[in-house]
Amino acid sequence: MILSIESSCDDSAISITQIATKKLLFHKKISQELEHSVYGGVVPELAARLHAEALPKILEKCEPYFKDLKAVAVTSSPGLAVTLIEGVTLAKAVSVALDIPLIGVNHLIGHIYSLFIEKEAIFPLTVLLVSGGHTQVMEVKSLNEITTVAKSMDDSFGESFDKVAKMMGLGYPGGPAIQALAQEGDRKRYNFTVPLLRTPKFAFSYSGLKNAVRLAVEKAEPTDYKDIAASFEHIATKHLTHKLKKYFQNHPPKNFAIVGGASANLYLRVQIKELLQPYKANLFLSDLQYCSDNAAMIGRVAIDMYKKKRFTSLEDLDIASKSNL
């Protein structure tokens, strides 16, 4: 079995995964949303302290599995350095205490493998990753062959939801709050401009849309917020589908996936499904419980890395805040 640890942001999570069957035997996650909601977003130092409290408590529940562990995996990048180090420190301690190898896992690859928890991986795959920290499109041929073909030039899709929610005093996290409010609103009332509509560049940008929403909120009454939320969600999603449609002209998809915390957005899922219909492409989606950060996805990557003997030494397991994808 492999014990896996996730602490890249504000979720403390540990899982136990069986190597031969890929079966998830144990998974526990402690969310910090309540603590950070007071501040309207994640406070890194607070998150680190909460990880230091939560991770050892979860690890205690894993003791019955210790005798069967073959490796310990941990998210090593990208993420908040002060929170990643909590998970990495614990992973190193487990590695030394049980004399088992370490596996450092890229968090973004973890999100890709959230599609395959307790399943065989299916490649090649075109992946749209949308989260609080990233918006990017990747062509994934295998665990070892991942090419990023487009990124956000500024804010991410998920981050823009959090910031718009904060403007309207909806609390943190903003994604679920905006989604719920948007269901009651008129998506066409506010004619926000679709970002990068006239440029052929395959990239994403949410800073301009976020500013347009801010100006609308400043002039609006609280009764207008549902229409602002609906219009924002519509345009934020249309930006993604517009760019993907152009990309598909020369790169028609066969297997397409949406991953990351913001992939739980139901409006986005419906719009992507409609976009893929002319191509008869297969759409892969993670279970809603595995869209946000979790250790189960890290464990699923770790199985494939273990089989390829992709281990990391204690000295080489460093914290990096930037992704190399």
Secondary structure as the mmCIF struct_conf table of DSSP 4:
data_model
#
loop_
_struct_conf.conf_type_id
_struct_conf.id
_struct_conf.beg_label_comp_id
_struct_conf.beg_label_asym_id
_struct_conf.beg_label_seq_id
_struct_conf.end_label_comp_id
_struct_conf.end_label_asym_id
_struct_conf.end_label_seq_id
STRN STRN1 ILE A 2 GLU A 6
BEND BEND1 SER A 8 ASP A 10
STRN STRN2 ASP A 11 THR A 17
TURN_TY1_P TURN_TY1_P1 ILE A 19 THR A 21
STRN STRN3 LEU A 24 SER A 31
HELX_RH_AL_P HELX_RH_AL_P1 GLU A 33 SER A 37
TURN_TY1_P TURN_TY1_P2 VAL A 38 GLY A 40
BEND BEND2 GLY A 41 GLY A 41
HELX_RH_AL_P HELX_RH_AL_P2 PRO A 44 GLU A 60
TURN_TY1_P TURN_TY1_P3 LYS A 61 CYS A 62
HELX_RH_3T_P HELX_RH_3T_P1 GLU A 63 ASP A 68
STRN STRN4 ALA A 71 SER A 77
BEND BEND3 PRO A 78 GLY A 79
HELX_RH_AL_P HELX_RH_AL_P3 ALA A 81 LEU A 98
TURN_TY1_P TURN_TY1_P4 ASP A 99 ASP A 99
STRN STRN5 LEU A 102 ASN A 106
HELX_RH_AL_P HELX_RH_AL_P4 HIS A 107 TYR A 113
HELX_RH_3T_P HELX_RH_3T_P2 SER A 114 PHE A 116
TURN_TY1_P TURN_TY1_P5 ILE A 117 GLU A 118
BEND BEND4 LYS A 119 LYS A 119
BEND BEND5 PRO A 124 PRO A 124
STRN STRN6 LEU A 125 VAL A 130
BEND BEND6 GLY A 132 GLY A 133
STRN STRN7 THR A 135 SER A 142
TURN_TY1_P TURN_TY1_P6 LEU A 143 ASN A 144
STRN STRN8 GLU A 145 LYS A 151
STRN STRN9 SER A 152 SER A 152
BEND BEND7 MET A 153 ASP A 155
HELX_RH_AL_P HELX_RH_AL_P5 PHE A 157 MET A 167
TURN_TY1_P TURN_TY1_P7 MET A 168 GLY A 169
BEND BEND8 TYR A 172 PRO A 173
HELX_RH_AL_P HELX_RH_AL_P6 GLY A 174 ALA A 182
TURN_TY1_P TURN_TY1_P8 GLN A 183 GLU A 184
BEND BEND9 GLY A 185 GLY A 185
TURN_TY1_P TURN_TY1_P9 ARG A 187 LYS A 188
BEND BEND10 ARG A 189 TYR A 190
HELX_LH_PP_P HELX_LH_PP_P1 PHE A 192 VAL A 194
TURN_TY1_P TURN_TY1_P10 PRO A 195 LEU A 196
BEND BEND11 ARG A 198 ARG A 198
STRN STRN10 PHE A 204 PHE A 204
HELX_RH_AL_P HELX_RH_AL_P7 SER A 207 LYS A 219
HELX_RH_3T_P HELX_RH_3T_P3 PRO A 222 ASP A 224
HELX_RH_AL_P HELX_RH_AL_P8 TYR A 225 ASN A 250
BEND BEND12 HIS A 251 HIS A 251
BEND BEND13 LYS A 254 LYS A 254
STRN STRN11 ASN A 255 VAL A 259
BEND BEND14 GLY A 260 GLY A 260
HELX_RH_3T_P HELX_RH_3T_P4 GLY A 261 ALA A 264
HELX_RH_AL_P HELX_RH_AL_P9 LEU A 266 LEU A 276
HELX_RH_3T_P HELX_RH_3T_P5 GLN A 277 TYR A 279
TURN_TY1_P TURN_TY1_P11 LYS A 280 LYS A 280
STRN STRN12 ASN A 282 LEU A 285
HELX_RH_3T_P HELX_RH_3T_P6 LEU A 288 TYR A 290
TURN_TY1_P TURN_TY1_P12 CYS A 291 CYS A 291
BEND BEND15 SER A 292 ASP A 293
HELX_RH_AL_P HELX_RH_AL_P10 ALA A 295 LYS A 307
TURN_TY1_P TURN_TY1_P13 LYS A 308 LYS A 309
STRN STRN13 THR A 312 THR A 312
TURN_TY1_P TURN_TY1_P14 LEU A 314 ASP A 316
BEND BEND16 SER A 321 LYS A 322
#
